[in-house]
Amino acid sequence: MRFVTILLLAASLLYGQKRPNWVKKAPVDSKYYIGIGAASQDADGADY
């Protein structure tokens, strides 16, 4: 029983989530810069 549970969990992690199309091929639009960014959320509210 435990093996079946682990097998089902592994299968759901591998096949349960489909990746969006832009993961395989980045979107291109000559009017906009499209990128990925990150920012700290620890700053004061006036900083953002």
PDB file of N, CA, C and O in Angstrom:
ATOM      1  N   MET A   1       0.826  -1.202   0.000  1.00  0.00           N
ATOM      2  CA  MET A   1       0.000   0.000   0.000  1.00  0.00           C
ATOM      3  C   MET A   1       0.872   1.269   0.000  1.00  0.00           C
ATOM      4  O   MET A   1       0.571   2.243  -0.690  1.00  0.00           O
ATOM      5  N   ARG A   2       1.933   1.236   0.771  1.00  0.00           N
ATOM      6  CA  ARG A   2       2.802   2.402   0.846  1.00  0.00           C
ATOM      7  C   ARG A   2       3.475   2.666  -0.504  1.00  0.00           C
ATOM      8  O   ARG A   2       3.636   3.818  -0.907  1.00  0.00           O
ATOM      9  N   PHE A   3       3.866   1.595  -1.199  1.00  0.00           N
ATOM     10  CA  PHE A   3       4.492   1.725  -2.514  1.00  0.00           C
ATOM     11  C   PHE A   3       3.544   2.378  -3.504  1.00  0.00           C
ATOM     12  O   PHE A   3       3.955   3.226  -4.296  1.00  0.00           O
ATOM     13  N   VAL A   4       2.279   1.989  -3.462  1.00  0.00           N
ATOM     14  CA  VAL A   4       1.279   2.553  -4.371  1.00  0.00           C
ATOM     15  C   VAL A   4       1.103   4.042  -4.083  1.00  0.00           C
ATOM     16  O   VAL A   4       0.984   4.840  -5.013  1.00  0.00           O
ATOM     17  N   THR A   5       1.084   4.418  -2.825  1.00  0.00           N
ATOM     18  CA  THR A   5       0.940   5.828  -2.452  1.00  0.00           C
ATOM     19  C   THR A   5       2.119   6.645  -2.961  1.00  0.00           C
ATOM     20  O   THR A   5       1.935   7.731  -3.511  1.00  0.00           O
ATOM     21  N   ILE A   6       3.312   6.132  -2.782  1.00  0.00           N
ATOM     22  CA  ILE A   6       4.508   6.832  -3.253  1.00  0.00           C
ATOM     23  C   ILE A   6       4.508   6.922  -4.775  1.00  0.00           C
ATOM     24  O   ILE A   6       4.868   7.956  -5.337  1.00  0.00           O
ATOM     25  N   LEU A   7       4.109   5.854  -5.434  1.00  0.00           N
ATOM     26  CA  LEU A   7       4.038   5.847  -6.896  1.00  0.00           C
ATOM     27  C   LEU A   7       3.044   6.878  -7.414  1.00  0.00           C
ATOM     28  O   LEU A   7       3.336   7.606  -8.362  1.00  0.00           O
ATOM     29  N   LEU A   8       1.879   6.941  -6.798  1.00  0.00           N
ATOM     30  CA  LEU A   8       0.869   7.930  -7.213  1.00  0.00           C
ATOM     31  C   LEU A   8       1.343   9.356  -6.944  1.00  0.00           C
ATOM     32  O   LEU A   8       1.101  10.250  -7.755  1.00  0.00           O
ATOM     33  N   LEU A   9       2.005   9.572  -5.835  1.00  0.00           N
ATOM     34  CA  LEU A   9       2.524  10.899  -5.514  1.00  0.00           C
ATOM     35  C   LEU A   9       3.588  11.317  -6.530  1.00  0.00           C
ATOM     36  O   LEU A   9       3.579  12.448  -7.016  1.00  0.00           O
ATOM     37  N   ALA A  10       4.489  10.414  -6.842  1.00  0.00           N
ATOM     38  CA  ALA A  10       5.534  10.712  -7.818  1.00  0.00           C
ATOM     39  C   ALA A  10       4.942  10.997  -9.195  1.00  0.00           C
ATOM     40  O   ALA A  10       5.383  11.915  -9.886  1.00  0.00           O
ATOM     41  N   ALA A  11       3.952  10.217  -9.591  1.00  0.00           N
ATOM     42  CA  ALA A  11       3.316  10.426 -10.896  1.00  0.00           C
ATOM     43  C   ALA A  11       2.606  11.769 -10.948  1.00  0.00           C
ATOM     44  O   ALA A  11       2.651  12.453 -11.970  1.00  0.00           O
ATOM     45  N   SER A  12       1.952  12.154  -9.860  1.00  0.00           N
ATOM     46  CA  SER A  12       1.252  13.437  -9.860  1.00  0.00           C
ATOM     47  C   SER A  12       2.227  14.602  -9.907  1.00  0.00           C
ATOM     48  O   SER A  12       1.927  15.637 -10.503  1.00  0.00           O
ATOM     49  N   LEU A  13       3.393  14.446  -9.286  1.00  0.00           N
ATOM     50  CA  LEU A  13       4.389  15.518  -9.337  1.00  0.00           C
ATOM     51  C   LEU A  13       5.001  15.647 -10.725  1.00  0.00           C
ATOM     52  O   LEU A  13       5.301  16.753 -11.173  1.00  0.00           O
ATOM     53  N   LEU A  14       5.184  14.531 -11.402  1.00  0.00           N
ATOM     54  CA  LEU A  14       5.797  14.566 -12.726  1.00  0.00           C
ATOM     55  C   LEU A  14       4.828  14.991 -13.821  1.00  0.00           C
ATOM     56  O   LEU A  14       5.207  15.727 -14.732  1.00  0.00           O
ATOM     57  N   TYR A  15       3.592  14.540 -13.743  1.00  0.00           N
ATOM     58  CA  TYR A  15       2.650  14.754 -14.844  1.00  0.00           C
ATOM     59  C   TYR A  15       1.472  15.651 -14.481  1.00  0.00           C
ATOM     60  O   TYR A  15       0.671  15.981 -15.355  1.00  0.00           O
ATOM     61  N   GLY A  16       1.346  16.044 -13.251  1.00  0.00           N
ATOM     62  CA  GLY A  16       0.195  16.805 -12.804  1.00  0.00           C
ATOM     63  C   GLY A  16       0.210  18.264 -13.196  1.00  0.00           C
ATOM     64  O   GLY A  16      -0.844  18.891 -13.296  1.00  0.00           O
ATOM     65  N   GLN A  17       1.385  18.810 -13.417  1.00  0.00           N
ATOM     66  CA  GLN A  17       1.480  20.236 -13.713  1.00  0.00           C
ATOM     67  C   GLN A  17       2.033  20.422 -15.118  1.00  0.00           C
ATOM     68  O   GLN A  17       3.132  19.963 -15.429  1.00  0.00           O
ATOM     69  N   LYS A  18       1.276  21.090 -15.950  1.00  0.00           N
ATOM     70  CA  LYS A  18       1.764  21.409 -17.294  1.00  0.00           C
ATOM     71  C   LYS A  18       2.458  22.761 -17.247  1.00  0.00           C
ATOM     72  O   LYS A  18       1.999  23.694 -16.588  1.00  0.00           O
ATOM     73  N   ARG A  19       3.553  22.844 -17.949  1.00  0.00           N
ATOM     74  CA  ARG A  19       4.271  24.112 -18.019  1.00  0.00           C
ATOM     75  C   ARG A  19       3.647  24.997 -19.087  1.00  0.00           C
ATOM     76  O   ARG A  19       3.203  24.498 -20.122  1.00  0.00           O
ATOM     77  N   PRO A  20       3.608  26.301 -18.851  1.00  0.00           N
ATOM     78  CA  PRO A  20       3.095  27.216 -19.877  1.00  0.00           C
ATOM     79  C   PRO A  20       4.008  27.209 -21.105  1.00  0.00           C
ATOM     80  O   PRO A  20       5.176  26.830 -21.017  1.00  0.00           O
ATOM     81  N   ASN A  21       3.469  27.629 -22.238  1.00  0.00           N
ATOM     82  CA  ASN A  21       4.225  27.639 -23.487  1.00  0.00           C
ATOM     83  C   ASN A  21       5.465  28.516 -23.426  1.00  0.00           C
ATOM     84  O   ASN A  21       6.469  28.214 -24.071  1.00  0.00           O
ATOM     85  N   TRP A  22       5.407  29.610 -22.649  1.00  0.00           N
ATOM     86  CA  TRP A  22       6.543  30.526 -22.624  1.00  0.00           C
ATOM     87  C   TRP A  22       7.748  29.938 -21.906  1.00  0.00           C
ATOM     88  O   TRP A  22       8.843  30.493 -21.999  1.00  0.00           O
ATOM     89  N   VAL A  23       7.579  28.836 -21.195  1.00  0.00           N
ATOM     90  CA  VAL A  23       8.727  28.195 -20.546  1.00  0.00           C
ATOM     91  C   VAL A  23       9.637  27.579 -21.601  1.00  0.00           C
ATOM     92  O   VAL A  23      10.860  27.653 -21.488  1.00  0.00           O
ATOM     93  N   LYS A  24       9.045  26.972 -22.623  1.00  0.00           N
ATOM     94  CA  LYS A  24       9.828  26.341 -23.679  1.00  0.00           C
ATOM     95  C   LYS A  24      10.328  27.347 -24.703  1.00  0.00           C
ATOM     96  O   LYS A  24      11.444  27.214 -25.206  1.00  0.00           O
ATOM     97  N   LYS A  25       9.517  28.354 -25.016  1.00  0.00           N
ATOM     98  CA  LYS A  25       9.895  29.364 -26.003  1.00  0.00           C
ATOM     99  C   LYS A  25       9.510  30.727 -25.456  1.00  0.00           C
ATOM    100  O   LYS A  25       8.329  31.014 -25.261  1.00  0.00           O
ATOM    101  N   ALA A  26      10.498  31.559 -25.211  1.00  0.00           N
ATOM    102  CA  ALA A  26      10.257  32.874 -24.620  1.00  0.00           C
ATOM    103  C   ALA A  26       9.412  33.744 -25.547  1.00  0.00           C
ATOM    104  O   ALA A  26       9.605  33.720 -26.763  1.00  0.00           O
ATOM    105  N   PRO A  27       8.475  34.511 -24.984  1.00  0.00           N
ATOM    106  CA  PRO A  27       7.660  35.395 -25.809  1.00  0.00           C
ATOM    107  C   PRO A  27       8.509  36.530 -26.395  1.00  0.00           C
ATOM    108  O   PRO A  27       9.455  36.998 -25.760  1.00  0.00           O
ATOM    109  N   VAL A  28       8.166  36.963 -27.598  1.00  0.00           N
ATOM    110  CA  VAL A  28       8.894  38.036 -28.272  1.00  0.00           C
ATOM    111  C   VAL A  28       7.884  39.078 -28.737  1.00  0.00           C
ATOM    112  O   VAL A  28       6.916  38.755 -29.426  1.00  0.00           O
ATOM    113  N   ASP A  29       8.118  40.325 -28.357  1.00  0.00           N
ATOM    114  CA  ASP A  29       7.276  41.440 -28.786  1.00  0.00           C
ATOM    115  C   ASP A  29       8.194  42.642 -28.952  1.00  0.00           C
ATOM    116  O   ASP A  29       8.837  43.066 -27.992  1.00  0.00           O
ATOM    117  N   SER A  30       8.260  43.190 -30.148  1.00  0.00           N
ATOM    118  CA  SER A  30       9.189  44.289 -30.422  1.00  0.00           C
ATOM    119  C   SER A  30       8.839  45.569 -29.661  1.00  0.00           C
ATOM    120  O   SER A  30       9.686  46.454 -29.536  1.00  0.00           O
ATOM    121  N   LYS A  31       7.621  45.685 -29.154  1.00  0.00           N
ATOM    122  CA  LYS A  31       7.213  46.885 -28.425  1.00  0.00           C
ATOM    123  C   LYS A  31       7.576  46.843 -26.943  1.00  0.00           C
ATOM    124  O   LYS A  31       7.563  47.877 -26.276  1.00  0.00           O
ATOM    125  N   TYR A  32       7.896  45.667 -26.425  1.00  0.00           N
ATOM    126  CA  TYR A  32       8.116  45.511 -24.988  1.00  0.00           C
ATOM    127  C   TYR A  32       9.369  44.703 -24.705  1.00  0.00           C
ATOM    128  O   TYR A  32       9.778  43.861 -25.505  1.00  0.00           O
ATOM    129  N   TYR A  33       9.978  44.976 -23.542  1.00  0.00           N
ATOM    130  CA  TYR A  33      11.049  44.141 -23.034  1.00  0.00           C
ATOM    131  C   TYR A  33      10.395  43.128 -22.105  1.00  0.00           C
ATOM    132  O   TYR A  33       9.686  43.505 -21.172  1.00  0.00           O
ATOM    133  N   ILE A  34      10.626  41.869 -22.353  1.00  0.00           N
ATOM    134  CA  ILE A  34      10.034  40.816 -21.544  1.00  0.00           C
ATOM    135  C   ILE A  34      11.158  40.089 -20.834  1.00  0.00           C
ATOM    136  O   ILE A  34      12.065  39.568 -21.482  1.00  0.00           O
ATOM    137  N   GLY A  35      11.110  40.046 -19.513  1.00  0.00           N
ATOM    138  CA  GLY A  35      12.166  39.391 -18.749  1.00  0.00           C
ATOM    139  C   GLY A  35      11.653  38.916 -17.399  1.00  0.00           C
ATOM    140  O   GLY A  35      10.476  39.067 -17.072  1.00  0.00           O
ATOM    141  N   ILE A  36      12.545  38.353 -16.642  1.00  0.00           N
ATOM    142  CA  ILE A  36      12.227  37.860 -15.304  1.00  0.00           C
ATOM    143  C   ILE A  36      13.047  38.671 -14.320  1.00  0.00           C
ATOM    144  O   ILE A  36      14.233  38.912 -14.546  1.00  0.00           O
ATOM    145  N   GLY A  37      12.429  39.091 -13.239  1.00  0.00           N
ATOM    146  CA  GLY A  37      13.142  39.882 -12.252  1.00  0.00           C
ATOM    147  C   GLY A  37      12.806  39.448 -10.844  1.00  0.00           C
ATOM    148  O   GLY A  37      11.904  38.638 -10.629  1.00  0.00           O
ATOM    149  N   ALA A  38      13.524  39.984  -9.899  1.00  0.00           N
ATOM    150  CA  ALA A  38      13.295  39.693  -8.491  1.00  0.00           C
ATOM    151  C   ALA A  38      13.571  40.956  -7.689  1.00  0.00           C
ATOM    152  O   ALA A  38      14.388  41.786  -8.087  1.00  0.00           O
ATOM    153  N   ALA A  39      12.891  41.099  -6.563  1.00  0.00           N
ATOM    154  CA  ALA A  39      13.089  42.251  -5.696  1.00  0.00           C
ATOM    155  C   ALA A  39      12.884  41.833  -4.250  1.00  0.00           C
ATOM    156  O   ALA A  39      12.088  40.941  -3.956  1.00  0.00           O
ATOM    157  N   SER A  40      13.595  42.474  -3.371  1.00  0.00           N
ATOM    158  CA  SER A  40      13.456  42.198  -1.943  1.00  0.00           C
ATOM    159  C   SER A  40      12.160  42.813  -1.437  1.00  0.00           C
ATOM    160  O   SER A  40      11.799  43.925  -1.821  1.00  0.00           O
ATOM    161  N   GLN A  41      11.476  42.093  -0.586  1.00  0.00           N
ATOM    162  CA  GLN A  41      10.243  42.609   0.008  1.00  0.00           C
ATOM    163  C   GLN A  41      10.488  43.097   1.434  1.00  0.00           C
ATOM    164  O   GLN A  41       9.540  43.410   2.154  1.00  0.00           O
ATOM    165  N   ASP A  42      11.741  43.161   1.841  1.00  0.00           N
ATOM    166  CA  ASP A  42      12.085  43.586   3.200  1.00  0.00           C
ATOM    167  C   ASP A  42      12.191  45.089   3.333  1.00  0.00           C
ATOM    168  O   ASP A  42      12.315  45.590   4.450  1.00  0.00           O
ATOM    169  N   ALA A  43      12.150  45.820   2.251  1.00  0.00           N
ATOM    170  CA  ALA A  43      12.336  47.268   2.268  1.00  0.00           C
ATOM    171  C   ALA A  43      11.109  47.976   2.837  1.00  0.00           C
ATOM    172  O   ALA A  43      10.038  47.385   2.973  1.00  0.00           O
ATOM    173  N   ASP A  44      11.287  49.231   3.159  1.00  0.00           N
ATOM    174  CA  ASP A  44      10.211  50.080   3.650  1.00  0.00           C
ATOM    175  C   ASP A  44       9.179  50.275   2.540  1.00  0.00           C
ATOM    176  O   ASP A  44       9.541  50.244   1.363  1.00  0.00           O
ATOM    177  N   GLY A  45       7.921  50.474   2.877  1.00  0.00           N
ATOM    178  CA  GLY A  45       6.858  50.652   1.903  1.00  0.00           C
ATOM    179  C   GLY A  45       7.082  51.817   0.962  1.00  0.00           C
ATOM    180  O   GLY A  45       6.549  51.817  -0.148  1.00  0.00           O
ATOM    181  N   ALA A  46       7.864  52.820   1.376  1.00  0.00           N
ATOM    182  CA  ALA A  46       8.124  53.981   0.533  1.00  0.00           C
ATOM    183  C   ALA A  46       9.142  53.648  -0.562  1.00  0.00           C
ATOM    184  O   ALA A  46       9.317  54.420  -1.505  1.00  0.00           O
ATOM    185  N   ASP A  47       9.809  52.501  -0.437  1.00  0.00           N
ATOM    186  CA  ASP A  47      10.838  52.131  -1.423  1.00  0.00           C
ATOM    187  C   ASP A  47      10.256  51.509  -2.680  1.00  0.00           C
ATOM    188  O   ASP A  47      10.967  51.358  -3.674  1.00  0.00           O
ATOM    189  N   TYR A  48       9.004  51.152  -2.660  1.00  0.00           N
ATOM    190  CA  TYR A  48       8.427  50.509  -3.851  1.00  0.00           C
ATOM    191  C   TYR A  48       7.098  51.034  -4.226  1.00  0.00           C
ATOM    192  O   TYR A  48       6.508  50.577  -5.206  1.00  0.00           O
TER     193      TYR A  48
END
